[in-house]
Amino acid sequence: MELILRQDVENIGFKDDVVTVKNGFGRNFLIPKGYAVLATSSAKKVLAENLKQRAFKEAKIVEDATKIADAVKALEIKITSKVGTGDKLFGSVNNIDVAAAIEKLGTTVDKKFIKVVGGSVKRLGKYNATVRLHRAVVVEVTFDVIAE
């Protein structure tokens, strides 16, 4: 089943992509939730026209996302956490904590666009995370987890 996505859907595609999914997934999940519409020939023509008109706006959005990416790359992120014996943390550090640390340093990034490599962090040390600011702008960020 061919669908046009109305918004970003993780592991499927980005807004305004034409994707092919299994019939049940499209009919029972994507279309009822409003995440996608059927990709008929008329819908594809409308999409092509909208994409042409949006090309100039998209360039400005990518430029802004690149500026934010440069600002985030320059940050030295340190996350403090309570530590038990050795270097094992009480709890864990995940994308929410990374987003809070970035916001504390002056740049706002939505937590759902941050992926910590390996899921969640349970020990002290240096770790990596990827921040997706736009479909074309993905930045790799390193952060330190230190004892409180």
N, CA, C and O atoms as a MOPAC input file, in Angstrom:
PM7 MOZYME 1SCF
protein

 N      0.84700 1    -1.17000 1     0.00000 1
 C      0.00000 1     0.00000 1     0.00000 1
 C      0.89200 1     1.23300 1     0.00000 1
 O      1.79600 1     1.35800 1     0.82600 1
 N      0.62900 1     2.14300 1    -0.93600 1
 C      1.39100 1     3.38100 1    -1.02500 1
 C      0.66800 1     4.48300 1    -0.27100 1
 O     -0.52800 1     4.70800 1    -0.45100 1
 N      1.42900 1     5.16600 1     0.58200 1
 C      0.85800 1     6.24000 1     1.39200 1
 C      1.74500 1     7.47400 1     1.32000 1
 O      2.94000 1     7.37900 1     1.04200 1
 N      1.14600 1     8.62800 1     1.57200 1
 C      1.88700 1     9.88100 1     1.71300 1
 C      1.83100 1    10.24600 1     3.19000 1
 O      0.74600 1    10.39000 1     3.75400 1
 N      2.99100 1    10.39600 1     3.81800 1
 C      3.04200 1    10.69300 1     5.24700 1
 C      2.70700 1    12.15600 1     5.50400 1
 O      3.20500 1    13.04800 1     4.81700 1
 N      1.86800 1    12.39100 1     6.48800 1
 C      1.50800 1    13.75300 1     6.88800 1
 C      2.45600 1    14.30100 1     7.94200 1
 O      2.54500 1    15.51500 1     8.12500 1
 N      3.16700 1    13.41300 1     8.64000 1
 C      4.13500 1    13.82600 1     9.65200 1
 C      5.20500 1    12.76100 1     9.74000 1
 O      5.05000 1    11.67500 1     9.18100 1
 N      6.29400 1    13.06200 1    10.43800 1
 C      7.38100 1    12.10000 1    10.60100 1
 C      6.88800 1    10.89700 1    11.39100 1
 O      6.23800 1    11.04400 1    12.42700 1
 N      7.20700 1     9.69800 1    10.88900 1
 C      6.88700 1     8.46000 1    11.59100 1
 C      8.19900 1     7.69200 1    11.71800 1
 O      8.84300 1     7.37600 1    10.71800 1
 N      8.58600 1     7.39800 1    12.95400 1
 C      9.86900 1     6.75900 1    13.20500 1
 C      9.95000 1     5.41300 1    12.49900 1
 O      9.00100 1     4.63000 1    12.52800 1
 N     11.08200 1     5.15100 1    11.86900 1
 C     11.39900 1     3.92800 1    11.13500 1
 C     10.55400 1     3.74700 1     9.88000 1
 O     10.65500 1     2.70200 1     9.23600 1
 N      9.72900 1     4.71600 1     9.50600 1
 C      8.93800 1     4.63400 1     8.28200 1
 C      9.39000 1     5.71500 1     7.29800 1
 O      9.74800 1     5.40400 1     6.16100 1
 N      9.37600 1     6.97000 1     7.72100 1
 C      9.78900 1     8.04700 1     6.83800 1
 C      9.47900 1     9.40200 1     7.43700 1
 O      9.02000 1     9.52100 1     8.57300 1
 N      9.74700 1    10.42700 1     6.62700 1
 C      9.54600 1    11.79300 1     7.05500 1
 C      8.28000 1    12.36600 1     6.42300 1
 O      7.69600 1    11.75700 1     5.52700 1
 N      7.86600 1    13.52100 1     6.88600 1
 C      6.67400 1    14.18300 1     6.37600 1
 C      6.79500 1    14.36300 1     4.86100 1
 O      7.86200 1    14.71000 1     4.35500 1
 N      5.70600 1    14.12600 1     4.15200 1
 C      5.59200 1    14.27000 1     2.70200 1
 C      6.37700 1    13.23300 1     1.90400 1
 O      6.56200 1    13.41300 1     0.70100 1
 N      6.84200 1    12.16100 1     2.52600 1
 C      7.45100 1    11.05500 1     1.79800 1
 C      6.34900 1    10.13500 1     1.28800 1
 O      5.32100 1     9.96100 1     1.94200 1
 N      6.56900 1     9.55100 1     0.12400 1
 C      5.67500 1     8.51600 1    -0.38600 1
 C      6.32000 1     7.19200 1     0.00200 1
 O      7.41700 1     6.87100 1    -0.45600 1
 N      5.63300 1     6.42200 1     0.84800 1
 C      6.19000 1     5.17300 1     1.36400 1
 C      5.27300 1     4.00500 1     1.02200 1
 O      4.07700 1     4.17700 1     0.79000 1
 N      5.86000 1     2.82300 1     0.99700 1
 C      5.09000 1     1.60200 1     0.79100 1
 C      5.13100 1     0.81000 1     2.08700 1
 O      6.20300 1     0.48100 1     2.59500 1
 N      3.95100 1     0.50700 1     2.61400 1
 C      3.83800 1    -0.25800 1     3.85300 1
 C      2.86600 1    -1.40400 1     3.64000 1
 O      2.16600 1    -1.45800 1     2.62900 1
 N      2.82800 1    -2.31100 1     4.59000 1
 C      1.86500 1    -3.40500 1     4.51800 1
 C      0.45200 1    -2.84900 1     4.67900 1
 O      0.23500 1    -1.85300 1     5.36900 1
 N     -0.49800 1    -3.51300 1     4.03000 1
 C     -1.87700 1    -3.02100 1     4.01100 1
 C     -2.45500 1    -2.82500 1     5.41000 1
 O     -3.06200 1    -1.78900 1     5.68200 1
 N     -2.28000 1    -3.79100 1     6.29300 1
 C     -2.85400 1    -3.70600 1     7.63100 1
 C     -2.28200 1    -2.56000 1     8.43000 1
 O     -3.01700 1    -1.87400 1     9.14100 1
 N     -0.97300 1    -2.33600 1     8.32800 1
 C     -0.32500 1    -1.25000 1     9.06100 1
 C     -0.86500 1     0.10000 1     8.58900 1
 O     -1.13600 1     0.98800 1     9.39700 1
 N     -1.01700 1     0.24100 1     7.27200 1
 C     -1.53200 1     1.49800 1     6.73800 1
 C     -2.98900 1     1.71100 1     7.08000 1
 O     -3.37500 1     2.78900 1     7.53100 1
 N     -3.80100 1     0.68600 1     6.87000 1
 C     -5.25100 1     0.80200 1     7.05200 1
 C     -5.64600 1     0.88900 1     8.52000 1
 O     -6.59100 1     1.60000 1     8.86300 1
 N     -4.92900 1     0.16900 1     9.39900 1
 C     -5.33100 1     0.09000 1    10.80300 1
 C     -4.60500 1     1.06400 1    11.72100 1
 O     -5.08300 1     1.33800 1    12.82100 1
 N     -3.46900 1     1.58900 1    11.29800 1
 C     -2.70100 1     2.46200 1    12.19100 1
 C     -2.44200 1     3.83900 1    11.58600 1
 O     -2.85300 1     4.85200 1    12.15100 1
 N     -1.76300 1     3.88300 1    10.44100 1
 C     -1.31500 1     5.16600 1     9.90500 1
 C     -2.47200 1     6.07100 1     9.46500 1
 O     -2.49900 1     7.25200 1     9.81200 1
 N     -3.40800 1     5.53400 1     8.71700 1
 C     -4.50800 1     6.36800 1     8.21100 1
 C     -5.45700 1     6.79300 1     9.33700 1
 O     -5.77600 1     7.97800 1     9.42400 1
 N     -5.92900 1     5.87200 1    10.21400 1
 C     -6.84000 1     6.32100 1    11.29100 1
 C     -6.22500 1     7.33300 1    12.25000 1
 O     -6.92700 1     8.22200 1    12.73400 1
 N     -4.92400 1     7.21700 1    12.53700 1
 C     -4.26200 1     8.16600 1    13.44000 1
 C     -3.98100 1     9.50400 1    12.76300 1
 O     -3.60200 1    10.46500 1    13.43200 1
 N     -4.16100 1     9.57500 1    11.44500 1
 C     -3.90300 1    10.81300 1    10.72600 1
 C     -2.44200 1    10.99800 1    10.36000 1
 O     -2.03400 1    12.10100 1     9.99600 1
 N     -1.65000 1     9.94700 1    10.44700 1
 C     -0.23600 1    10.04200 1    10.10800 1
 C      0.00500 1     9.97900 1     8.60400 1
 O      1.06400 1    10.39200 1     8.13300 1
 N     -0.98000 1     9.45800 1     7.83200 1
 C     -0.78200 1     9.28000 1     6.39800 1
 C     -2.11100 1     9.34100 1     5.66500 1
 O     -3.17800 1     9.21300 1     6.26500 1
 N     -2.02500 1     9.54100 1     4.33800 1
 C     -3.19000 1     9.47400 1     3.45200 1
 C     -2.81700 1     8.57600 1     2.27900 1
 O     -1.63600 1     8.36800 1     1.99700 1
 N     -3.82400 1     8.04700 1     1.60100 1
 C     -3.57600 1     7.20400 1     0.43900 1
 C     -2.87600 1     8.00200 1    -0.65000 1
 O     -3.17800 1     9.17800 1    -0.85400 1
 N     -1.94200 1     7.36700 1    -1.35000 1
 C     -1.17500 1     8.03700 1    -2.39900 1
 C     -1.85400 1     7.81600 1    -3.74400 1
 O     -1.37000 1     7.04400 1    -4.57100 1
 N     -2.97000 1     8.49300 1    -3.95800 1
 C     -3.63700 1     8.43600 1    -5.25200 1
 C     -2.89100 1     9.34200 1    -6.22600 1
 O     -2.02600 1    10.11900 1    -5.82100 1
 N     -3.22700 1     9.24100 1    -7.50700 1
 C     -2.51800 1    10.05500 1    -8.50000 1
 C     -2.75900 1    11.54700 1    -8.25800 1
 O     -1.84000 1    12.35100 1    -8.41100 1
 N     -3.97600 1    11.92200 1    -7.88300 1
 C     -4.24900 1    13.33700 1    -7.62500 1
 C     -3.52600 1    13.81500 1    -6.37500 1
 O     -3.04000 1    14.94500 1    -6.34100 1
 N     -3.44400 1    12.97500 1    -5.34700 1
 C     -2.72800 1    13.35100 1    -4.12600 1
 C     -1.24100 1    13.52200 1    -4.40900 1
 O     -0.59500 1    14.39200 1    -3.82500 1
 N     -0.69200 1    12.69500 1    -5.30300 1
 C      0.73000 1    12.81800 1    -5.66400 1
 C      0.98600 1    14.12300 1    -6.41700 1
 O      2.02500 1    14.75300 1    -6.22100 1
 N      0.04100 1    14.54000 1    -7.28400 1
 C      0.19700 1    15.80200 1    -8.01600 1
 C      0.16600 1    16.98400 1    -7.05300 1
 O      0.97200 1    17.90700 1    -7.16800 1
 N     -0.76300 1    16.95200 1    -6.11000 1
 C     -0.85500 1    18.02000 1    -5.11200 1
 C      0.42300 1    18.06900 1    -4.27700 1
 O      0.93100 1    19.14900 1    -3.97700 1
 N      0.94000 1    16.90200 1    -3.90400 1
 C      2.17600 1    16.83000 1    -3.12200 1
 C      3.34400 1    17.42100 1    -3.90100 1
 O      4.14300 1    18.16800 1    -3.33700 1
 N      3.45600 1    17.09900 1    -5.19400 1
 C      4.54900 1    17.62300 1    -6.01100 1
 C      4.48600 1    19.14500 1    -6.08400 1
 O      5.51800 1    19.81200 1    -6.00800 1
 N      3.30300 1    19.68900 1    -6.22900 1
 C      3.15000 1    21.14400 1    -6.28900 1
 C      3.51800 1    21.78200 1    -4.94700 1
 O      4.19700 1    22.80800 1    -4.91000 1
 N      3.07400 1    21.18200 1    -3.86100 1
 C      3.40300 1    21.70800 1    -2.52600 1
 C      4.90400 1    21.65900 1    -2.27000 1
 O      5.46600 1    22.58700 1    -1.68800 1
 N      5.55600 1    20.58400 1    -2.70100 1
 C      7.00200 1    20.47000 1    -2.49300 1
 C      7.75800 1    21.52500 1    -3.29300 1
 O      8.76200 1    22.05400 1    -2.81600 1
 N      7.29300 1    21.83800 1    -4.50200 1
 C      7.92800 1    22.90000 1    -5.29500 1
 C      7.84400 1    24.24000 1    -4.56700 1
 O      8.82500 1    24.97900 1    -4.48600 1
 N      6.65300 1    24.54000 1    -4.03800 1
 C      6.45300 1    25.81400 1    -3.36200 1
 C      7.22900 1    25.89300 1    -2.05100 1
 O      7.63200 1    26.97400 1    -1.62200 1
 N      7.43400 1    24.75100 1    -1.42700 1
 C      8.09400 1    24.72800 1    -0.13300 1
 C      9.61800 1    24.68500 1    -0.23100 1
 O     10.29600 1    24.81300 1     0.78900 1
 N     10.16800 1    24.51000 1    -1.41800 1
 C     11.61800 1    24.35200 1    -1.58200 1
 C     12.39300 1    25.53700 1    -1.00800 1
 O     13.42900 1    25.34200 1    -0.37200 1
 N     11.90900 1    26.75800 1    -1.22100 1
 C     12.62800 1    27.93800 1    -0.72500 1
 C     12.56100 1    28.03500 1     0.79500 1
 O     13.54800 1    28.37300 1     1.44800 1
 N     11.39500 1    27.73700 1     1.35200 1
 C     11.26100 1    27.75700 1     2.81100 1
 C     12.15300 1    26.68300 1     3.43200 1
 O     12.73800 1    26.89000 1     4.49500 1
 N     12.24900 1    25.55000 1     2.76700 1
 C     13.04100 1    24.42900 1     3.26800 1
 C     14.51700 1    24.81400 1     3.39000 1
 O     15.18400 1    24.41100 1     4.34300 1
 N     15.02400 1    25.58500 1     2.44200 1
 C     16.42400 1    26.01100 1     2.48400 1
 C     16.69500 1    26.83900 1     3.74100 1
 O     17.73700 1    26.67500 1     4.37600 1
 N     15.76800 1    27.72200 1     4.10100 1
 C     15.94300 1    28.53300 1     5.31000 1
 C     15.88500 1    27.65500 1     6.55800 1
 O     16.65800 1    27.85800 1     7.49400 1
 N     14.98200 1    26.68700 1     6.57600 1
 C     14.86200 1    25.78500 1     7.73300 1
 C     16.14200 1    24.98400 1     7.91100 1
 O     16.61800 1    24.81500 1     9.03400 1
 N     16.70600 1    24.48700 1     6.80600 1
 C     17.96100 1    23.73000 1     6.87700 1
 C     19.08900 1    24.62100 1     7.37900 1
 O     19.93100 1    24.17500 1     8.15800 1
 N     19.11400 1    25.86900 1     6.94100 1
 C     20.14300 1    26.80400 1     7.39200 1
 C     20.03900 1    27.05100 1     8.90100 1
 O     21.05200 1    27.06700 1     9.60000 1
 N     18.81600 1    27.24300 1     9.39900 1
 C     18.61200 1    27.43400 1    10.83600 1
 C     19.00700 1    26.18900 1    11.62200 1
 O     19.62700 1    26.28900 1    12.68100 1
 N     18.64800 1    25.01300 1    11.10200 1
 C     19.00100 1    23.76300 1    11.77000 1
 C     20.51300 1    23.57100 1    11.81000 1
 O     21.04500 1    23.04500 1    12.78700 1
 N     21.20500 1    23.99000 1    10.76200 1
 C     22.66600 1    23.88300 1    10.73400 1
 C     23.29500 1    24.80300 1    11.77800 1
 O     24.28400 1    24.43400 1    12.41100 1
 N     22.73000 1    25.99700 1    11.96200 1
 C     23.24400 1    26.90700 1    12.99200 1
 C     23.07100 1    26.29500 1    14.38500 1
 O     23.97900 1    26.34800 1    15.21400 1
 N     21.89900 1    25.71700 1    14.62800 1
 C     21.65500 1    25.06900 1    15.92300 1
 C     22.60200 1    23.88900 1    16.10200 1
 O     23.11100 1    23.66000 1    17.19900 1
 N     22.84200 1    23.13200 1    15.01800 1
 C     23.75000 1    21.97800 1    15.08700 1
 C     25.16200 1    22.41800 1    15.45600 1
 O     25.82500 1    21.77400 1    16.26900 1
 N     25.61900 1    23.51400 1    14.85900 1
 C     26.94700 1    24.02700 1    15.19500 1
 C     27.01500 1    24.46000 1    16.65500 1
 O     28.02500 1    24.24500 1    17.32600 1
 N     25.93200 1    25.07300 1    17.14700 1
 C     25.89100 1    25.49900 1    18.55000 1
 C     25.91400 1    24.28900 1    19.48400 1
 O     26.58600 1    24.30700 1    20.51500 1
 N     25.18200 1    23.24800 1    19.12100 1
 C     25.13000 1    22.04600 1    19.96700 1
 C     26.46900 1    21.31100 1    19.95100 1
 O     26.89900 1    20.78500 1    20.97700 1
 N     27.13500 1    21.27100 1    18.78200 1
 C     28.44900 1    20.61600 1    18.68400 1
 C     29.46600 1    21.29800 1    19.59000 1
 O     30.31900 1    20.63700 1    20.18100 1
 N     29.37400 1    22.62000 1    19.70000 1
 C     30.34400 1    23.38700 1    20.47700 1
 C     30.13500 1    23.24500 1    21.98500 1
 O     31.03000 1    23.58000 1    22.76100 1
 N     28.97700 1    22.75700 1    22.40600 1
 C     28.69300 1    22.64700 1    23.84100 1
 C     29.50000 1    21.51700 1    24.47500 1
 O     29.74700 1    20.47500 1    23.86800 1
 N     29.89800 1    21.76700 1    25.71600 1
 C     30.54700 1    20.73100 1    26.51800 1
 C     29.51400 1    20.27900 1    27.54300 1
 O     29.28100 1    20.94700 1    28.55000 1
 N     28.89900 1    19.13000 1    27.26700 1
 C     27.76300 1    18.66500 1    28.06200 1
 C     28.25600 1    17.76200 1    29.18400 1
 O     28.93900 1    16.76600 1    28.94500 1
 N     27.89800 1    18.12800 1    30.41500 1
 C     28.21500 1    17.31200 1    31.58100 1
 C     26.92000 1    17.05700 1    32.33300 1
 O     26.19000 1    17.98800 1    32.67200 1
 N     26.64400 1    15.78500 1    32.59000 1
 C     25.42800 1    15.40000 1    33.30000 1
 C     25.84200 1    14.78500 1    34.62600 1
 O     26.59800 1    13.81400 1    34.65700 1
 N     25.34600 1    15.35000 1    35.72500 1
 C     25.67800 1    14.81600 1    37.04000 1
 C     24.60900 1    13.81700 1    37.46000 1
 O     23.42300 1    13.98000 1    37.17600 1
 N     25.07500 1    12.77000 1    38.15100 1
 C     24.14900 1    11.73800 1    38.60300 1
 C     24.67800 1    11.12700 1    39.88500 1
 O     25.88300 1    11.13000 1    40.13900 1
 N     23.76500 1    10.60100 1    40.69100 1
 C     24.18000 1     9.93400 1    41.91300 1
 C     24.83700 1     8.60300 1    41.55800 1
 O     24.42000 1     7.90700 1    40.63300 1
 N     25.89300 1     8.26800 1    42.33400 1
 C     26.68400 1     7.08700 1    42.02200 1
 C     26.72300 1     6.16200 1    43.22900 1
 O     26.83600 1     6.61200 1    44.37000 1
 N     26.62900 1     4.87100 1    42.96400 1
 C     26.75400 1     3.86100 1    44.00800 1
 C     28.20700 1     3.43000 1    44.11900 1
 O     29.11800 1     4.23700 1    43.93100 1
 N     28.41700 1     2.17700 1    44.41900 1
 C     29.77700 1     1.66100 1    44.52800 1
 C     30.40100 1     1.61200 1    43.14400 1
 O     29.74700 1     1.25300 1    42.16500 1
 N     31.68400 1     1.97900 1    43.07700 1
 C     32.37600 1     1.99000 1    41.78600 1
 C     31.88000 1     3.12300 1    40.92400 1
 O     31.79100 1     4.26500 1    41.37300 1
 N     31.55900 1     2.80800 1    39.68700 1
 C     31.08800 1     3.84500 1    38.77000 1
 C     29.65700 1     3.59000 1    38.29900 1
 O     29.23200 1     4.14700 1    37.28700 1
 N     28.91700 1     2.76100 1    39.01800 1
 C     27.54600 1     2.42700 1    38.65000 1
 C     26.58100 1     3.50300 1    39.16000 1
 O     26.67400 1     3.93300 1    40.30900 1
 N     25.66100 1     3.93100 1    38.30100 1
 C     24.72100 1     4.99800 1    38.64100 1
 C     23.49600 1     4.45300 1    39.36500 1
 O     23.11500 1     3.29600 1    39.19100 1
 N     22.88700 1     5.31500 1    40.18400 1
 C     21.54500 1     5.03700 1    40.68300 1
 C     20.61100 1     5.48700 1    39.56100 1
 O     20.55300 1     6.67800 1    39.25800 1
 N     19.89600 1     4.58100 1    38.95400 1
 C     19.04800 1     4.92400 1    37.82100 1
 C     19.85200 1     4.92500 1    36.53900 1
 O     20.80600 1     4.15900 1    36.40000 1
 N     19.47400 1     5.78100 1    35.59800 1
 C     20.18100 1     5.83200 1    34.32600 1
 C     20.07200 1     7.23200 1    33.72700 1
 O     19.29300 1     8.06700 1    34.18700 1
 N     20.87300 1     7.46500 1    32.69000 1
 C     20.84900 1     8.72600 1    31.95200 1
 C     20.33900 1     8.39700 1    30.55500 1
 O     20.85100 1     7.48700 1    29.90300 1
 N     19.31900 1     9.14300 1    30.08800 1
 C     18.75900 1     8.87700 1    28.77000 1
 C     18.55400 1    10.17900 1    28.00400 1
 O     19.09500 1    11.21700 1    28.38600 1
 N     17.77900 1    10.13100 1    26.92800 1
 C     17.61600 1    11.30100 1    26.06100 1
 C     16.97500 1    12.49000 1    26.78200 1
 O     17.25400 1    13.63800 1    26.43600 1
 N     16.13200 1    12.23800 1    27.76700 1
 C     15.50100 1    13.32700 1    28.51700 1
 C     16.55500 1    14.11800 1    29.29100 1
 O     16.52000 1    15.34800 1    29.32300 1
 N     17.48600 1    13.40700 1    29.90800 1
 C     18.55700 1    14.06600 1    30.66200 1
 C     19.49100 1    14.84800 1    29.74200 1
 O     19.94500 1    15.93600 1    30.09400 1
 N     19.77600 1    14.29300 1    28.56500 1
 C     20.63400 1    14.99000 1    27.60500 1
 C     19.93700 1    16.27000 1    27.12100 1
 O     20.57300 1    17.31700 1    27.00500 1
 N     18.63300 1    16.18400 1    26.84100 1
 C     17.88100 1    17.36600 1    26.40700 1
 C     17.87800 1    18.43900 1    27.49300 1
 O     18.02000 1    19.62500 1    27.19700 1
 N     17.71500 1    18.02300 1    28.75200 1
 C     17.72300 1    18.98400 1    29.85800 1
 C     19.08700 1    19.64700 1    30.00300 1
 O     19.17100 1    20.84600 1    30.27000 1
 N     20.15900 1    18.86700 1    29.82800 1
 C     21.51000 1    19.41800 1    29.94100 1
 C     21.79000 1    20.41200 1    28.81000 1
 O     22.41600 1    21.44800 1    29.03300 1
 N     21.32600 1    20.09600 1    27.60300 1
 C     21.52100 1    21.01600 1    26.47300 1
 C     20.73100 1    22.29600 1    26.69800 1
 O     21.21500 1    23.38900 1    26.40400 1
 N     19.50600 1    22.16300 1    27.22200 1
 C     18.68300 1    23.34300 1    27.46900 1
 C     19.28400 1    24.21700 1    28.56900 1
 O     19.18900 1    25.44300 1    28.51100 1
 N     19.90300 1    23.58700 1    29.57100 1
 C     20.54900 1    24.33600 1    30.64400 1
 C     21.69600 1    25.19300 1    30.10000 1
 O     22.00400 1    26.25400 1    30.64400 1
 N     22.32800 1    24.71400 1    29.00900 1
 C     23.43500 1    25.44400 1    28.40700 1
 C     22.97400 1    26.47900 1    27.37400 1
 O     23.80400 1    27.16600 1    26.77800 1
 N     21.65400 1    26.59400 1    27.15800 1
 C     21.15800 1    27.69500 1    26.34200 1
 C     20.56800 1    27.34100 1    24.98900 1
 O     20.10700 1    28.24000 1    24.28600 1
 N     20.56100 1    26.08200 1    24.59200 1
 C     19.99700 1    25.69100 1    23.30100 1
 C     18.86300 1    24.71500 1    23.54600 1
 O     19.01200 1    23.77900 1    24.33100 1
 N     17.72900 1    24.91800 1    22.88500 1
 C     16.58800 1    24.04800 1    23.09100 1
 C     16.50900 1    23.00600 1    21.97800 1
 O     16.47000 1    23.34200 1    20.79500 1
 N     16.48600 1    21.72800 1    22.38200 1
 C     16.33300 1    20.61500 1    21.45100 1
 C     15.27400 1    19.69300 1    22.03600 1
 O     15.32800 1    19.35500 1    23.21900 1
 N     14.31800 1    19.28700 1    21.22200 1
 C     13.24800 1    18.40900 1    21.68400 1
 C     13.80700 1    17.02800 1    22.00500 1
 O     14.62300 1    16.49700 1    21.25100 1
 N     13.37400 1    16.44600 1    23.11900 1
 C     13.92000 1    15.17200 1    23.58400 1
 C     13.64900 1    14.02400 1    22.61900 1
 O     14.40700 1    13.05400 1    22.59900 1
 N     12.58900 1    14.10800 1    21.82000 1
 C     12.28000 1    12.99600 1    20.92500 1
 C     13.20900 1    12.94900 1    19.72000 1
 O     13.20300 1    11.96100 1    18.98600 1
 N     13.99900 1    13.98100 1    19.50000 1
 C     14.94800 1    13.99100 1    18.39400 1
 C     16.35800 1    13.60200 1    18.83500 1
 O     17.29800 1    13.67900 1    18.04500 1
 N     16.50900 1    13.18200 1    20.10100 1
 C     17.80900 1    12.77400 1    20.62900 1
 C     17.80300 1    11.26800 1    20.83100 1
 O     16.88100 1    10.71800 1    21.43300 1
 N     18.83300 1    10.60500 1    20.32700 1
 C     18.99600 1     9.16500 1    20.53000 1
 C     20.35000 1     8.93600 1    21.19600 1
 O     21.39100 1     9.27000 1    20.63200 1
 N     20.32900 1     8.36800 1    22.39300 1
 C     21.56500 1     8.02300 1    23.08500 1
 C     22.03300 1     6.69200 1    22.51700 1
 O     21.26500 1     5.73100 1    22.46200 1
 N     23.29600 1     6.63200 1    22.09400 1
 C     23.83400 1     5.40900 1    21.52500 1
 C     23.84600 1     4.33400 1    22.60500 1
 O     24.45800 1     4.51000 1    23.65800 1
 N     23.17000 1     3.22500 1    22.34100 1
 C     23.09200 1     2.14700 1    23.31000 1
 C     21.88100 1     2.23500 1    24.22500 1
 O     21.76200 1     1.44100 1    25.15900 1
 N     20.99400 1     3.16700 1    23.98400 1
 C     19.78300 1     3.28100 1    24.80400 1
 C     19.97400 1     4.19000 1    25.99800 1
 O     19.94100 1     5.41300 1    25.86100 1
 N     20.17500 1     3.60700 1    27.16800 1
 C     20.37800 1     4.42900 1    28.36100 1
 C     21.74100 1     4.12100 1    28.96400 1
 O     22.28200 1     3.02900 1    28.78500 1
 N     22.28500 1     5.09200 1    29.67800 1
 C     23.63000 1     5.00700 1    30.25500 1
 C     23.50200 1     4.65000 1    31.72800 1
 O     22.71500 1     5.26200 1    32.45000 1
 N     24.27600 1     3.65700 1    32.18100 1
 C     24.19800 1     3.21600 1    33.56900 1
 C     25.53400 1     3.29900 1    34.31400 1
 O     25.63900 1     2.85600 1    35.45700 1
 N     26.55800 1     3.86900 1    33.65900 1
 C     27.87500 1     4.01000 1    34.29700 1
 C     28.45100 1     5.38800 1    33.99500 1
 O     28.01600 1     6.05600 1    33.05700 1
 N     29.42300 1     5.80800 1    34.78500 1
 C     30.11600 1     7.07100 1    34.54900 1
 C     30.95800 1     6.96400 1    33.28500 1
 O     31.36300 1     5.87000 1    32.89200 1
 N     31.21900 1     8.10500 1    32.64900 1
 C     32.11300 1     8.11200 1    31.49400 1
 C     31.61800 1     9.00700 1    30.37400 1
 O     30.66300 1     9.76800 1    30.52900 1
 N     32.30800 1     8.88900 1    29.22300 1
 C     31.95500 1     9.65700 1    28.02100 1
 C     31.06500 1     8.80300 1    27.14100 1
 O     31.31600 1     7.61300 1    26.94900 1
 N     30.00300 1     9.43200 1    26.59900 1
 C     29.06000 1     8.71300 1    25.74200 1
 C     28.67300 1     9.59000 1    24.56400 1
 O     28.92200 1    10.79500 1    24.56400 1
 N     28.06000 1     8.97200 1    23.55800 1
 C     27.62800 1     9.68400 1    22.36000 1
 C     26.11100 1     9.65900 1    22.24000 1
 O     25.43800 1     8.75100 1    22.72800 1
 N     25.60000 1    10.68000 1    21.57800 1
 C     24.17700 1    10.74900 1    21.25200 1
 C     24.05100 1    11.41000 1    19.88900 1
 O     24.88700 1    12.23300 1    19.51600 1
 N     23.01300 1    11.05400 1    19.14700 1
 C     22.75000 1    11.71100 1    17.86900 1
 C     21.53600 1    12.60700 1    18.03700 1
 O     20.54300 1    12.22500 1    18.65600 1
 N     21.63100 1    13.80100 1    17.47800 1
 C     20.54500 1    14.76900 1    17.54200 1
 C     20.10500 1    15.04600 1    16.10600 1
 O     20.89600 1    15.50600 1    15.28200 1
 N     18.83000 1    14.76100 1    15.81600 1
 C     18.28200 1    15.00700 1    14.47200 1
 C     17.46900 1    16.29100 1    14.52700 1
 O     16.37800 1    16.32600 1    15.09700 1
 N     18.01200 1    17.34500 1    13.92800 1
 C     17.35600 1    18.64400 1    13.92700 1
 C     16.49700 1    18.84000 1    12.68300 1
 O     15.56600 1    19.64500 1    12.68200 1
 N     16.81300 1    18.11100 1    11.63900 1
 C     16.08300 1    18.14100 1    10.37400 1
 C     16.44900 1    16.85600 1     9.65000 1
 O     17.44000 1    16.21200 1     9.99500 1
 N     15.66800 1    16.47700 1     8.65900 1
 C     15.97900 1    15.22700 1     7.96000 1
 C     17.35600 1    15.26500 1     7.31600 1
 O     17.96500 1    14.21600 1     7.10800 1
 N     17.85900 1    16.45900 1     6.99600 1
 C     19.16800 1    16.58900 1     6.38000 1
 C     20.25700 1    16.98500 1     7.37300 1
 O     21.43500 1    16.99700 1     7.01500 1
 N     19.89100 1    17.30700 1     8.60500 1
 C     20.86000 1    17.77700 1     9.59100 1
 C     20.81300 1    16.87000 1    10.81800 1
 O     19.90400 1    16.95400 1    11.64400 1
 N     21.82000 1    16.00100 1    10.91400 1
 C     21.96400 1    15.12300 1    12.06600 1
 C     23.35300 1    15.36900 1    12.63300 1
 O     24.34000 1    15.34200 1    11.89800 1
 N     23.43500 1    15.60900 1    13.94200 1
 C     24.71600 1    15.92800 1    14.55800 1
 C     25.01800 1    14.90800 1    15.66300 1
 O     24.12400 1    14.46900 1    16.38700 1
 N     26.27800 1    14.55000 1    15.76700 1
 C     26.76100 1    13.63300 1    16.79600 1
 C     27.27500 1    14.46600 1    17.97900 1
 O     28.10400 1    15.35700 1    17.79900 1
 N     26.78400 1    14.17400 1    19.17200 1
 C     27.12600 1    14.92700 1    20.37300 1
 C     27.75000 1    13.97700 1    21.38600 1
 O     27.28500 1    12.85100 1    21.56200 1
 N     28.80900 1    14.43900 1    22.05000 1
 C     29.38600 1    13.64200 1    23.13500 1
 C     29.05500 1    14.31900 1    24.44600 1
 O     29.02300 1    15.54600 1    24.53800 1
 N     28.80700 1    13.50400 1    25.46300 1
 C     28.51000 1    14.05000 1    26.78500 1
 C     29.19000 1    13.21100 1    27.84200 1
 O     29.44100 1    12.02100 1    27.65100 1
 N     29.49100 1    13.86100 1    28.97900 1
 C     30.13100 1    13.19700 1    30.10900 1
 C     29.08400 1    12.96500 1    31.19800 1
 O     28.27500 1    13.84100 1    31.50300 1
 N     29.12000 1    11.77800 1    31.76700 1
 C     28.31000 1    11.50000 1    32.95900 1
 C     29.29700 1    11.50700 1    34.11300 1
 O     30.23100 1    10.70500 1    34.15200 1
 N     29.07800 1    12.43800 1    35.07200 1
 C     30.00100 1    12.58000 1    36.19000 1
 C     29.26200 1    12.38000 1    37.50800 1
 O     28.03700 1    12.48700 1    37.57400 1
 N     30.02600 1    12.09100 1    38.55000 1
 C     29.44100 1    11.86700 1    39.87400 1
 C     28.96100 1    13.17800 1    40.47200 1
 O     29.56000 1    14.23000 1    40.25000 1
 N     27.89400 1    13.10600 1    41.21900 1
 C     27.29800 1    14.28300 1    41.83600 1
 C     28.09600 1    14.72700 1    43.04600 1
 O     27.73800 1    15.71000 1    43.69400 1

